Amino acid sequence: MSKKQSTKQQLTLTITCGDDDTTKQAAEFIQGQLTSHLKGLKVNVHAIPFNSMLSKVSSGDFQLNLTSWSMDFADPSQALTILTSTSNSNMGHYHSATFDQAMQAADGKDALNPTARYQDLLKAEKIAMHDQAVTPLYEGRSQLLVKSKLKGVVTNEFSGAMDYRTAYIK
């Protein structure tokens, strides 16, 4: 609903988030951006310990939730699966039959056909973004420069995590 469609001139929303410095600062930034750009909007930040936040959000006791999700392997299904209706990680309680069908096709009938599977995942992603199931804000990767003398560092090309167990100087 747009502001023109609403009869309310004032609206107050609360962002529930973890109380670690990074998350709280991100929530406060979002709070500032929203309130400075949307007249009549007041945004509160409710920063609480992570486990408490998970409990509140899991039970549906929130208006907006700021959290992060990191990927373990390079496949879009990992991020998309959390939005399926039956996922325990579906904190927003998002439900879309067409989204679920696309994910079922990707994991079922098209699982061994990379082209068809990719199209199923793309369809699911488009549905979720159209429905605004989640709002991706930023990619939390960082770039590092490594001196050329350092050898044997294993880098996860997807997550960017570096493993120095086999590193040596040459």
VMD Tcl script that builds the backbone (N, CA, C; Angstrom):
set m [mol new atoms 510]
animate dup $m
set s [atomselect $m all]
$s set {name element resname resid chain x y z} {
  {N N MET 1 A 0.853 -1.172 0.000}
  {CA C MET 1 A 0.000 0.000 0.000}
  {C C MET 1 A 0.896 1.231 0.000}
  {N N SER 2 A 0.602 2.169 -0.843}
  {CA C SER 2 A 1.369 3.406 -0.890}
  {C C SER 2 A 0.832 4.387 0.137}
  {N N LYS 3 A 1.609 5.436 0.392}
  {CA C LYS 3 A 1.184 6.459 1.335}
  {C C LYS 3 A -0.087 7.149 0.830}
  {N N LYS 4 A -0.203 7.313 -0.487}
  {CA C LYS 4 A -1.402 7.932 -1.055}
  {C C LYS 4 A -2.646 7.107 -0.753}
  {N N GLN 5 A -2.499 5.772 -0.739}
  {CA C GLN 5 A -3.631 4.886 -0.487}
  {C C GLN 5 A -3.982 4.822 0.991}
  {N N SER 6 A -3.040 5.140 1.849}
  {CA C SER 6 A -3.249 5.062 3.294}
  {C C SER 6 A -3.821 6.375 3.811}
  {N N THR 7 A -4.645 6.263 4.823}
  {CA C THR 7 A -5.176 7.464 5.463}
  {C C THR 7 A -4.267 7.929 6.590}
  {N N LYS 8 A -3.275 7.152 6.953}
  {CA C LYS 8 A -2.357 7.503 8.033}
  {C C LYS 8 A -1.316 8.505 7.541}
  {N N GLN 9 A -1.053 9.486 8.360}
  {CA C GLN 9 A -0.002 10.453 8.065}
  {C C GLN 9 A 1.274 10.115 8.820}
  {N N GLN 10 A 1.130 9.321 9.876}
  {CA C GLN 10 A 2.262 8.915 10.709}
  {C C GLN 10 A 2.281 7.389 10.784}
  {N N LEU 11 A 3.456 6.827 10.790}
  {CA C LEU 11 A 3.605 5.379 10.896}
  {C C LEU 11 A 4.863 5.096 11.698}
  {N N THR 12 A 4.766 4.174 12.623}
  {CA C THR 12 A 5.918 3.776 13.426}
  {C C THR 12 A 6.189 2.297 13.186}
  {N N LEU 13 A 7.438 1.984 12.848}
  {CA C LEU 13 A 7.874 0.605 12.634}
  {C C LEU 13 A 9.050 0.320 13.543}
  {N N THR 14 A 9.230 -0.944 13.881}
  {CA C THR 14 A 10.358 -1.349 14.714}
  {C C THR 14 A 11.189 -2.385 13.979}
  {N N ILE 15 A 12.496 -2.141 13.928}
  {CA C ILE 15 A 13.457 -3.106 13.389}
  {C C ILE 15 A 13.982 -3.921 14.563}
  {N N THR 16 A 13.747 -5.218 14.548}
  {CA C THR 16 A 14.290 -6.124 15.553}
  {C C THR 16 A 15.591 -6.691 15.006}
  {N N CYS 17 A 16.643 -6.641 15.816}
  {CA C CYS 17 A 17.941 -7.126 15.349}
  {C C CYS 17 A 18.776 -7.611 16.523}
  {N N GLY 18 A 19.884 -8.271 16.204}
  {CA C GLY 18 A 20.836 -8.675 17.228}
  {C C GLY 18 A 21.520 -7.458 17.814}
  {N N ASP 19 A 22.073 -7.619 19.011}
  {CA C ASP 19 A 22.674 -6.469 19.692}
  {C C ASP 19 A 24.184 -6.343 19.491}
  {N N ASP 20 A 24.754 -7.091 18.539}
  {CA C ASP 20 A 26.185 -6.916 18.261}
  {C C ASP 20 A 26.373 -5.576 17.562}
  {N N ASP 21 A 27.578 -5.024 17.688}
  {CA C ASP 21 A 27.849 -3.672 17.177}
  {C C ASP 21 A 27.543 -3.521 15.692}
  {N N THR 22 A 27.982 -4.476 14.877}
  {CA C THR 22 A 27.815 -4.362 13.424}
  {C C THR 22 A 26.343 -4.344 13.041}
  {N N THR 23 A 25.565 -5.269 13.574}
  {CA C THR 23 A 24.143 -5.347 13.232}
  {C C THR 23 A 23.398 -4.122 13.744}
  {N N LYS 24 A 23.697 -3.733 14.969}
  {CA C LYS 24 A 23.015 -2.561 15.536}
  {C C LYS 24 A 23.340 -1.300 14.729}
  {N N GLN 25 A 24.591 -1.140 14.324}
  {CA C GLN 25 A 24.970 0.028 13.511}
  {C C GLN 25 A 24.268 0.011 12.151}
  {N N ALA 26 A 24.158 -1.159 11.545}
  {CA C ALA 26 A 23.455 -1.268 10.261}
  {C C ALA 26 A 21.980 -0.906 10.442}
  {N N ALA 27 A 21.359 -1.385 11.513}
  {CA C ALA 27 A 19.948 -1.071 11.785}
  {C C ALA 27 A 19.768 0.427 12.017}
  {N N GLU 28 A 20.692 1.037 12.728}
  {CA C GLU 28 A 20.602 2.476 12.977}
  {C C GLU 28 A 20.798 3.279 11.686}
  {N N PHE 29 A 21.654 2.802 10.805}
  {CA C PHE 29 A 21.816 3.448 9.502}
  {C C PHE 29 A 20.512 3.380 8.710}
  {N N ILE 30 A 19.900 2.203 8.669}
  {CA C ILE 30 A 18.632 2.019 7.957}
  {C C ILE 30 A 17.564 2.911 8.589}
  {N N GLN 31 A 17.536 2.953 9.901}
  {CA C GLN 31 A 16.600 3.818 10.623}
  {C C GLN 31 A 16.748 5.273 10.165}
  {N N GLY 32 A 17.972 5.749 10.123}
  {CA C GLY 32 A 18.227 7.126 9.717}
  {C C GLY 32 A 17.827 7.392 8.278}
  {N N GLN 33 A 18.140 6.464 7.382}
  {CA C GLN 33 A 17.795 6.639 5.976}
  {C C GLN 33 A 16.280 6.660 5.771}
  {N N LEU 34 A 15.592 5.734 6.418}
  {CA C LEU 34 A 14.141 5.669 6.247}
  {C C LEU 34 A 13.455 6.913 6.799}
  {N N THR 35 A 13.837 7.318 8.005}
  {CA C THR 35 A 13.156 8.467 8.619}
  {C C THR 35 A 13.509 9.779 7.934}
  {N N SER 36 A 14.700 9.882 7.360}
  {CA C SER 36 A 15.047 11.132 6.686}
  {C C SER 36 A 14.451 11.232 5.285}
  {N N HIS 37 A 14.100 10.106 4.679}
  {CA C HIS 37 A 13.574 10.126 3.315}
  {C C HIS 37 A 12.061 9.902 3.224}
  {N N LEU 38 A 11.460 9.414 4.277}
  {CA C LEU 38 A 10.023 9.129 4.245}
  {C C LEU 38 A 9.316 9.917 5.343}
  {N N LYS 39 A 8.719 11.036 4.956}
  {CA C LYS 39 A 8.040 11.918 5.895}
  {C C LYS 39 A 6.917 11.172 6.616}
  {N N GLY 40 A 6.860 11.345 7.926}
  {CA C GLY 40 A 5.810 10.720 8.717}
  {C C GLY 40 A 6.163 9.329 9.208}
  {N N LEU 41 A 7.330 8.840 8.857}
  {CA C LEU 41 A 7.746 7.513 9.305}
  {C C LEU 41 A 8.694 7.628 10.488}
  {N N LYS 42 A 8.381 6.902 11.533}
  {CA C LYS 42 A 9.271 6.800 12.691}
  {C C LYS 42 A 9.721 5.339 12.758}
  {N N VAL 43 A 11.008 5.135 12.925}
  {CA C VAL 43 A 11.558 3.782 12.995}
  {C C VAL 43 A 12.311 3.623 14.308}
  {N N ASN 44 A 11.945 2.602 15.057}
  {CA C ASN 44 A 12.645 2.262 16.289}
  {C C ASN 44 A 13.544 1.067 16.019}
  {N N VAL 45 A 14.665 1.004 16.730}
  {CA C VAL 45 A 15.560 -0.148 16.648}
  {C C VAL 45 A 15.467 -0.891 17.971}
  {N N HIS 46 A 15.125 -2.170 17.889}
  {CA C HIS 46 A 15.042 -3.032 19.075}
  {C C HIS 46 A 16.171 -4.064 18.965}
  {N N ALA 47 A 17.332 -3.715 19.548}
  {CA C ALA 47 A 18.514 -4.582 19.498}
  {C C ALA 47 A 18.544 -5.441 20.756}
  {N N ILE 48 A 18.517 -6.756 20.554}
  {CA C ILE 48 A 18.490 -7.703 21.674}
  {C C ILE 48 A 19.484 -8.830 21.400}
  {N N PRO 49 A 19.842 -9.600 22.431}
  {CA C PRO 49 A 20.771 -10.720 22.205}
  {C C PRO 49 A 20.277 -11.629 21.074}
  {N N PHE 50 A 21.238 -12.145 20.309}
  {CA C PHE 50 A 20.933 -12.906 19.094}
  {C C PHE 50 A 19.919 -14.021 19.333}
  {N N ASN 51 A 20.109 -14.835 20.370}
  {CA C ASN 51 A 19.182 -15.950 20.621}
  {C C ASN 51 A 17.770 -15.455 20.920}
  {N N SER 52 A 17.661 -14.350 21.644}
  {CA C SER 52 A 16.343 -13.756 21.914}
  {C C SER 52 A 15.708 -13.250 20.629}
  {N N MET 53 A 16.537 -12.639 19.773}
  {CA C MET 53 A 16.038 -12.143 18.497}
  {C C MET 53 A 15.517 -13.304 17.645}
  {N N LEU 54 A 16.290 -14.388 17.588}
  {CA C LEU 54 A 15.848 -15.560 16.815}
  {C C LEU 54 A 14.524 -16.099 17.330}
  {N N SER 55 A 14.380 -16.155 18.638}
  {CA C SER 55 A 13.146 -16.660 19.236}
  {C C SER 55 A 11.953 -15.775 18.887}
  {N N LYS 56 A 12.128 -14.458 19.020}
  {CA C LYS 56 A 11.051 -13.518 18.686}
  {C C LYS 56 A 10.661 -13.624 17.219}
  {N N VAL 57 A 11.658 -13.607 16.365}
  {CA C VAL 57 A 11.394 -13.616 14.929}
  {C C VAL 57 A 10.786 -14.952 14.506}
  {N N SER 58 A 11.287 -16.047 15.048}
  {CA C SER 58 A 10.754 -17.371 14.705}
  {C C SER 58 A 9.274 -17.494 15.038}
  {N N SER 59 A 8.861 -16.824 16.115}
  {CA C SER 59 A 7.454 -16.898 16.508}
  {C C SER 59 A 6.598 -15.865 15.778}
  {N N GLY 60 A 7.217 -15.046 14.938}
  {CA C GLY 60 A 6.480 -14.048 14.177}
  {C C GLY 60 A 6.275 -12.744 14.924}
  {N N ASP 61 A 6.967 -12.565 16.048}
  {CA C ASP 61 A 6.811 -11.378 16.891}
  {C C ASP 61 A 7.787 -10.284 16.452}
  {N N PHE 62 A 7.518 -9.695 15.272}
  {CA C PHE 62 A 8.375 -8.633 14.754}
  {C C PHE 62 A 7.665 -7.927 13.604}
  {N N GLN 63 A 8.116 -6.703 13.314}
  {CA C GLN 63 A 7.629 -5.973 12.139}
  {C C GLN 63 A 8.670 -6.039 11.027}
  {N N LEU 64 A 9.901 -5.651 11.342}
  {CA C LEU 64 A 11.031 -5.740 10.424}
  {C C LEU 64 A 12.147 -6.458 11.157}
  {N N ASN 65 A 12.891 -7.268 10.455}
  {CA C ASN 65 A 14.007 -7.986 11.068}
  {C C ASN 65 A 15.249 -7.789 10.225}
  {N N LEU 66 A 16.328 -7.425 10.887}
  {CA C LEU 66 A 17.618 -7.301 10.212}
  {C C LEU 66 A 18.498 -8.436 10.705}
  {N N THR 67 A 18.877 -9.280 9.789}
  {CA C THR 67 A 19.753 -10.393 10.123}
  {C C THR 67 A 20.598 -10.703 8.900}
  {N N SER 68 A 21.513 -11.634 9.042}
  {CA C SER 68 A 22.355 -11.984 7.906}
  {C C SER 68 A 22.297 -13.488 7.677}
  {N N TRP 69 A 22.717 -13.847 6.488}
  {CA C TRP 69 A 22.765 -15.259 6.119}
  {C C TRP 69 A 24.008 -15.442 5.279}
  {N N SER 70 A 24.838 -16.373 5.669}
  {CA C SER 70 A 26.033 -16.615 4.868}
  {C C SER 70 A 25.920 -17.978 4.207}
  {N N MET 71 A 26.517 -18.070 3.054}
  {CA C MET 71 A 26.439 -19.282 2.253}
  {C C MET 71 A 27.615 -20.208 2.566}
  {N N ASP 72 A 27.351 -21.492 2.532}
  {CA C ASP 72 A 28.396 -22.486 2.773}
  {C C ASP 72 A 28.951 -23.060 1.474}
  {N N PHE 73 A 28.171 -23.004 0.419}
  {CA C PHE 73 A 28.621 -23.541 -0.863}
  {C C PHE 73 A 27.985 -22.736 -1.995}
  {N N ALA 74 A 28.602 -22.804 -3.144}
  {CA C ALA 74 A 28.221 -21.958 -4.280}
  {C C ALA 74 A 27.056 -22.544 -5.076}
  {N N ASP 75 A 25.864 -22.447 -4.513}
  {CA C ASP 75 A 24.668 -22.878 -5.209}
  {C C ASP 75 A 23.523 -22.002 -4.735}
  {N N PRO 76 A 22.784 -21.386 -5.661}
  {CA C PRO 76 A 21.705 -20.489 -5.256}
  {C C PRO 76 A 20.614 -21.172 -4.444}
  {N N SER 77 A 20.521 -22.492 -4.533}
  {CA C SER 77 A 19.478 -23.191 -3.782}
  {C C SER 77 A 19.648 -23.001 -2.280}
  {N N GLN 78 A 20.877 -22.806 -1.809}
  {CA C GLN 78 A 21.081 -22.647 -0.376}
  {C C GLN 78 A 20.375 -21.394 0.146}
  {N N ALA 79 A 20.467 -20.294 -0.584}
  {CA C ALA 79 A 19.799 -19.066 -0.161}
  {C C ALA 79 A 18.294 -19.151 -0.404}
  {N N LEU 80 A 17.894 -19.776 -1.490}
  {CA C LEU 80 A 16.479 -19.828 -1.837}
  {C C LEU 80 A 15.697 -20.819 -0.970}
  {N N THR 81 A 16.326 -21.907 -0.572}
  {CA C THR 81 A 15.630 -22.925 0.213}
  {C C THR 81 A 15.097 -22.372 1.526}
  {N N ILE 82 A 15.786 -21.388 2.110}
  {CA C ILE 82 A 15.299 -20.843 3.382}
  {C C ILE 82 A 13.959 -20.144 3.243}
  {N N LEU 83 A 13.560 -19.807 2.020}
  {CA C LEU 83 A 12.271 -19.138 1.810}
  {C C LEU 83 A 11.137 -20.101 1.492}
  {N N THR 84 A 11.420 -21.407 1.428}
  {CA C THR 84 A 10.334 -22.353 1.176}
  {C C THR 84 A 9.416 -22.392 2.396}
  {N N SER 85 A 8.158 -22.693 2.157}
  {CA C SER 85 A 7.141 -22.667 3.214}
  {C C SER 85 A 7.456 -23.596 4.375}
  {N N THR 86 A 8.174 -24.681 4.109}
  {CA C THR 86 A 8.445 -25.672 5.153}
  {C C THR 86 A 9.799 -25.492 5.835}
  {N N SER 87 A 10.560 -24.494 5.454}
  {CA C SER 87 A 11.891 -24.302 6.017}
  {C C SER 87 A 11.838 -23.741 7.444}
  {N N ASN 88 A 12.607 -24.349 8.338}
  {CA C ASN 88 A 12.720 -23.841 9.713}
  {C C ASN 88 A 13.398 -22.479 9.753}
  {N N SER 89 A 14.148 -22.143 8.717}
  {CA C SER 89 A 14.861 -20.863 8.657}
  {C C SER 89 A 14.030 -19.750 8.024}
  {N N ASN 90 A 12.807 -20.038 7.641}
  {CA C ASN 90 A 11.917 -19.065 7.007}
  {C C ASN 90 A 11.316 -18.164 8.083}
  {N N MET 91 A 12.151 -17.279 8.624}
  {CA C MET 91 A 11.763 -16.433 9.750}
  {C C MET 91 A 10.632 -15.464 9.421}
  {N N GLY 92 A 10.547 -15.042 8.172}
  {CA C GLY 92 A 9.490 -14.113 7.785}
  {C C GLY 92 A 8.172 -14.797 7.500}
  {N N HIS 93 A 8.151 -16.124 7.600}
  {CA C HIS 93 A 6.953 -16.922 7.357}
  {C C HIS 93 A 6.405 -16.670 5.947}
  {N N TYR 94 A 7.328 -16.486 5.018}
  {CA C TYR 94 A 6.963 -16.281 3.613}
  {C C TYR 94 A 6.331 -17.551 3.078}
  {N N HIS 95 A 5.253 -17.382 2.314}
  {CA C HIS 95 A 4.598 -18.532 1.695}
  {C C HIS 95 A 4.147 -18.159 0.290}
  {N N SER 96 A 4.607 -18.934 -0.673}
  {CA C SER 96 A 4.172 -18.779 -2.055}
  {C C SER 96 A 4.157 -20.161 -2.691}
  {N N ALA 97 A 2.997 -20.580 -3.118}
  {CA C ALA 97 A 2.872 -21.896 -3.752}
  {C C ALA 97 A 3.704 -21.966 -5.032}
  {N N THR 98 A 3.736 -20.893 -5.816}
  {CA C THR 98 A 4.513 -20.922 -7.068}
  {C C THR 98 A 6.010 -20.948 -6.782}
  {N N PHE 99 A 6.440 -20.254 -5.735}
  {CA C PHE 99 A 7.852 -20.311 -5.329}
  {C C PHE 99 A 8.198 -21.739 -4.911}
  {N N ASP 100 A 7.362 -22.328 -4.049}
  {CA C ASP 100 A 7.610 -23.692 -3.577}
  {C C ASP 100 A 7.642 -24.685 -4.744}
  {N N GLN 101 A 6.768 -24.511 -5.721}
  {CA C GLN 101 A 6.746 -25.403 -6.880}
  {C C GLN 101 A 8.038 -25.298 -7.686}
  {N N ALA 102 A 8.532 -24.085 -7.870}
  {CA C ALA 102 A 9.788 -23.900 -8.610}
  {C C ALA 102 A 10.944 -24.564 -7.870}
  {N N MET 103 A 10.969 -24.427 -6.539}
  {CA C MET 103 A 12.036 -25.057 -5.749}
  {C C MET 103 A 11.908 -26.579 -5.768}
  {N N GLN 104 A 10.682 -27.084 -5.734}
  {CA C GLN 104 A 10.473 -28.538 -5.806}
  {C C GLN 104 A 10.942 -29.081 -7.152}
  {N N ALA 105 A 10.694 -28.346 -8.209}
  {CA C ALA 105 A 11.148 -28.777 -9.543}
  {C C ALA 105 A 12.671 -28.791 -9.598}
  {N N ALA 106 A 13.312 -27.762 -9.030}
  {CA C ALA 106 A 14.778 -27.686 -9.034}
  {C C ALA 106 A 15.398 -28.836 -8.260}
  {N N ASP 107 A 14.770 -29.203 -7.151}
  {CA C ASP 107 A 15.307 -30.277 -6.311}
  {C C ASP 107 A 14.797 -31.656 -6.723}
  {N N GLY 108 A 13.785 -31.699 -7.579}
  {CA C GLY 108 A 13.175 -32.963 -7.966}
  {C C GLY 108 A 13.393 -33.306 -9.414}
  {N N LYS 109 A 12.375 -33.042 -10.225}
  {CA C LYS 109 A 12.395 -33.496 -11.621}
  {C C LYS 109 A 13.542 -32.917 -12.441}
  {N N ASP 110 A 14.019 -31.729 -12.089}
  {CA C ASP 110 A 15.087 -31.097 -12.859}
  {C C ASP 110 A 16.455 -31.146 -12.177}
  {N N ALA 111 A 16.545 -31.893 -11.097}
  {CA C ALA 111 A 17.785 -31.906 -10.304}
  {C C ALA 111 A 19.014 -32.329 -11.109}
  {N N LEU 112 A 18.844 -33.205 -12.092}
  {CA C LEU 112 A 19.980 -33.700 -12.869}
  {C C LEU 112 A 20.124 -33.023 -14.233}
  {N N ASN 113 A 19.319 -31.995 -14.463}
  {CA C ASN 113 A 19.382 -31.238 -15.713}
  {C C ASN 113 A 19.802 -29.808 -15.354}
  {N N PRO 114 A 21.104 -29.501 -15.433}
  {CA C PRO 114 A 21.588 -28.192 -14.967}
  {C C PRO 114 A 20.882 -26.989 -15.579}
  {N N THR 115 A 20.545 -27.045 -16.857}
  {CA C THR 115 A 19.887 -25.911 -17.508}
  {C C THR 115 A 18.477 -25.714 -16.968}
  {N N ALA 116 A 17.713 -26.784 -16.893}
  {CA C ALA 116 A 16.338 -26.694 -16.380}
  {C C ALA 116 A 16.341 -26.320 -14.900}
  {N N ARG 117 A 17.272 -26.886 -14.129}
  {CA C ARG 117 A 17.373 -26.573 -12.702}
  {C C ARG 117 A 17.666 -25.093 -12.501}
  {N N TYR 118 A 18.601 -24.567 -13.286}
  {CA C TYR 118 A 18.933 -23.151 -13.190}
  {C C TYR 118 A 17.703 -22.288 -13.488}
  {N N GLN 119 A 16.924 -22.656 -14.492}
  {CA C GLN 119 A 15.711 -21.903 -14.830}
  {C C GLN 119 A 14.693 -21.958 -13.686}
  {N N ASP 120 A 14.578 -23.119 -13.039}
  {CA C ASP 120 A 13.681 -23.245 -11.878}
  {C C ASP 120 A 14.133 -22.309 -10.753}
  {N N LEU 121 A 15.436 -22.295 -10.480}
  {CA C LEU 121 A 15.969 -21.438 -9.411}
  {C C LEU 121 A 15.805 -19.964 -9.767}
  {N N LEU 122 A 16.011 -19.627 -11.024}
  {CA C LEU 122 A 15.826 -18.249 -11.476}
  {C C LEU 122 A 14.364 -17.825 -11.321}
  {N N LYS 123 A 13.457 -18.719 -11.665}
  {CA C LYS 123 A 12.024 -18.438 -11.509}
  {C C LYS 123 A 11.696 -18.212 -10.028}
  {N N ALA 124 A 12.216 -19.064 -9.165}
  {CA C ALA 124 A 11.967 -18.921 -7.728}
  {C C ALA 124 A 12.506 -17.582 -7.222}
  {N N GLU 125 A 13.708 -17.226 -7.653}
  {CA C GLU 125 A 14.315 -15.969 -7.215}
  {C C GLU 125 A 13.474 -14.774 -7.666}
  {N N LYS 126 A 12.990 -14.799 -8.892}
  {CA C LYS 126 A 12.167 -13.695 -9.403}
  {C C LYS 126 A 10.861 -13.577 -8.621}
  {N N ILE 127 A 10.270 -14.700 -8.270}
  {CA C ILE 127 A 9.032 -14.691 -7.485}
  {C C ILE 127 A 9.301 -14.077 -6.111}
  {N N ALA 128 A 10.358 -14.530 -5.452}
  {CA C ALA 128 A 10.679 -14.028 -4.113}
  {C C ALA 128 A 10.987 -12.538 -4.123}
  {N N MET 129 A 11.711 -12.068 -5.128}
  {CA C MET 129 A 12.035 -10.641 -5.202}
  {C C MET 129 A 10.793 -9.814 -5.538}
  {N N HIS 130 A 9.931 -10.323 -6.420}
  {CA C HIS 130 A 8.676 -9.624 -6.738}
  {C C HIS 130 A 7.805 -9.510 -5.491}
  {N N ASP 131 A 7.727 -10.591 -4.718}
  {CA C ASP 131 A 6.918 -10.612 -3.497}
  {C C ASP 131 A 7.584 -9.866 -2.336}
  {N N GLN 132 A 8.845 -9.501 -2.506}
  {CA C GLN 132 A 9.653 -8.856 -1.468}
  {C C GLN 132 A 9.725 -9.757 -0.223}
  {N N ALA 133 A 9.978 -11.050 -0.460}
  {CA C ALA 133 A 10.106 -12.010 0.634}
  {C C ALA 133 A 11.250 -11.627 1.566}
  {N N VAL 134 A 12.314 -11.128 1.000}
  {CA C VAL 134 A 13.460 -10.596 1.744}
  {C C VAL 134 A 13.970 -9.393 0.967}
  {N N THR 135 A 14.755 -8.577 1.639}
  {CA C THR 135 A 15.370 -7.437 0.966}
  {C C THR 135 A 16.870 -7.543 1.144}
  {N N PRO 136 A 17.576 -8.048 0.140}
  {CA C PRO 136 A 19.032 -8.109 0.252}
  {C C PRO 136 A 19.598 -6.685 0.332}
  {N N LEU 137 A 20.458 -6.447 1.316}
  {CA C LEU 137 A 20.999 -5.107 1.506}
  {C C LEU 137 A 22.433 -4.973 1.036}
  {N N TYR 138 A 23.242 -5.965 1.310}
  {CA C TYR 138 A 24.640 -5.868 0.924}
  {C C TYR 138 A 25.279 -7.246 0.932}
  {N N GLU 139 A 26.374 -7.338 0.243}
  {CA C GLU 139 A 27.190 -8.555 0.193}
  {C C GLU 139 A 28.333 -8.352 1.171}
  {N N GLY 140 A 28.464 -9.220 2.122}
  {CA C GLY 140 A 29.429 -9.037 3.197}
  {C C GLY 140 A 30.827 -9.557 2.923}
  {N N ARG 141 A 31.228 -9.650 1.693}
  {CA C ARG 141 A 32.581 -10.132 1.377}
  {C C ARG 141 A 33.580 -8.997 1.451}
  {N N SER 142 A 34.808 -9.376 1.580}
  {CA C SER 142 A 35.877 -8.382 1.555}
  {C C SER 142 A 36.981 -8.889 0.631}
  {N N GLN 143 A 37.797 -7.973 0.177}
  {CA C GLN 143 A 38.900 -8.314 -0.711}
  {C C GLN 143 A 40.204 -8.166 0.062}
  {N N LEU 144 A 41.128 -9.074 -0.167}
  {CA C LEU 144 A 42.416 -9.031 0.501}
  {C C LEU 144 A 43.542 -9.072 -0.512}
  {N N LEU 145 A 44.593 -8.351 -0.224}
  {CA C LEU 145 A 45.811 -8.444 -1.016}
  {C C LEU 145 A 46.769 -9.354 -0.255}
  {N N VAL 146 A 47.375 -10.287 -0.961}
  {CA C VAL 146 A 48.290 -11.233 -0.329}
  {C C VAL 146 A 49.649 -11.097 -1.006}
  {N N LYS 147 A 50.678 -10.946 -0.207}
  {CA C LYS 147 A 52.034 -10.818 -0.737}
  {C C LYS 147 A 52.382 -12.069 -1.556}
  {N N SER 148 A 53.025 -11.872 -2.697}
  {CA C SER 148 A 53.303 -12.970 -3.614}
  {C C SER 148 A 54.212 -14.035 -3.006}
  {N N LYS 149 A 54.959 -13.716 -1.942}
  {CA C LYS 149 A 55.819 -14.707 -1.283}
  {C C LYS 149 A 55.017 -15.728 -0.472}
  {N N LEU 150 A 53.772 -15.392 -0.148}
  {CA C LEU 150 A 52.935 -16.286 0.642}
  {C C LEU 150 A 52.294 -17.314 -0.283}
  {N N LYS 151 A 52.603 -18.570 -0.051}
  {CA C LYS 151 A 52.092 -19.671 -0.881}
  {C C LYS 151 A 51.276 -20.615 -0.006}
  {N N GLY 152 A 50.502 -21.449 -0.652}
  {CA C GLY 152 A 49.785 -22.509 0.044}
  {C C GLY 152 A 48.533 -22.078 0.784}
  {N N VAL 153 A 48.084 -20.844 0.600}
  {CA C VAL 153 A 46.845 -20.389 1.232}
  {C C VAL 153 A 45.679 -20.923 0.398}
  {N N VAL 154 A 44.741 -21.582 1.049}
  {CA C VAL 154 A 43.577 -22.119 0.365}
  {C C VAL 154 A 42.433 -21.129 0.555}
  {N N THR 155 A 41.878 -20.652 -0.568}
  {CA C THR 155 A 40.802 -19.672 -0.525}
  {C C THR 155 A 39.513 -20.295 -1.038}
  {N N ASN 156 A 38.466 -20.178 -0.241}
  {CA C ASN 156 A 37.154 -20.608 -0.692}
  {C C ASN 156 A 36.675 -19.556 -1.666}
  {N N GLU 157 A 36.594 -19.896 -2.939}
  {CA C GLU 157 A 36.274 -18.930 -3.982}
  {C C GLU 157 A 34.866 -18.370 -3.846}
  {N N PHE 158 A 34.025 -19.054 -3.100}
  {CA C PHE 158 A 32.664 -18.571 -2.953}
  {C C PHE 158 A 32.515 -17.649 -1.758}
  {N N SER 159 A 32.977 -18.095 -0.600}
  {CA C SER 159 A 32.786 -17.296 0.612}
  {C C SER 159 A 33.915 -16.301 0.844}
  {N N GLY 160 A 35.067 -16.541 0.224}
  {CA C GLY 160 A 36.215 -15.671 0.435}
  {C C GLY 160 A 37.034 -16.042 1.658}
  {N N ALA 161 A 36.590 -17.051 2.413}
  {CA C ALA 161 A 37.316 -17.469 3.619}
  {C C ALA 161 A 38.686 -18.018 3.222}
  {N N MET 162 A 39.686 -17.663 4.021}
  {CA C MET 162 A 41.047 -18.108 3.731}
  {C C MET 162 A 41.501 -19.073 4.828}
  {N N ASP 163 A 42.141 -20.146 4.394}
  {CA C ASP 163 A 42.645 -21.164 5.302}
  {C C ASP 163 A 44.172 -21.144 5.216}
  {N N TYR 164 A 44.822 -20.857 6.323}
  {CA C TYR 164 A 46.282 -20.704 6.353}
  {C C TYR 164 A 47.008 -21.951 6.873}
  {N N ARG 165 A 46.288 -23.049 7.070}
  {CA C ARG 165 A 46.920 -24.251 7.645}
  {C C ARG 165 A 48.066 -24.780 6.797}
  {N N THR 166 A 48.002 -24.607 5.493}
  {CA C THR 166 A 49.065 -25.129 4.610}
  {C C THR 166 A 49.943 -24.004 4.050}
  {N N ALA 167 A 49.856 -22.814 4.637}
  {CA C ALA 167 A 50.584 -21.650 4.123}
  {C C ALA 167 A 52.077 -21.708 4.485}
  {N N TYR 168 A 52.866 -21.137 3.598}
  {CA C TYR 168 A 54.310 -21.029 3.835}
  {C C TYR 168 A 54.841 -19.846 3.036}
  {N N ILE 169 A 56.045 -19.392 3.406}
  {CA C ILE 169 A 56.697 -18.290 2.722}
  {C C ILE 169 A 57.752 -18.859 1.785}
  {N N LYS 170 A 57.798 -18.370 0.559}
  {CA C LYS 170 A 58.785 -18.843 -0.418}
  {C C LYS 170 A 59.606 -17.666 -0.905}
}
mol reanalyze $m
mol bondsrecalc $m
mol representation Tube
mol addrep $m
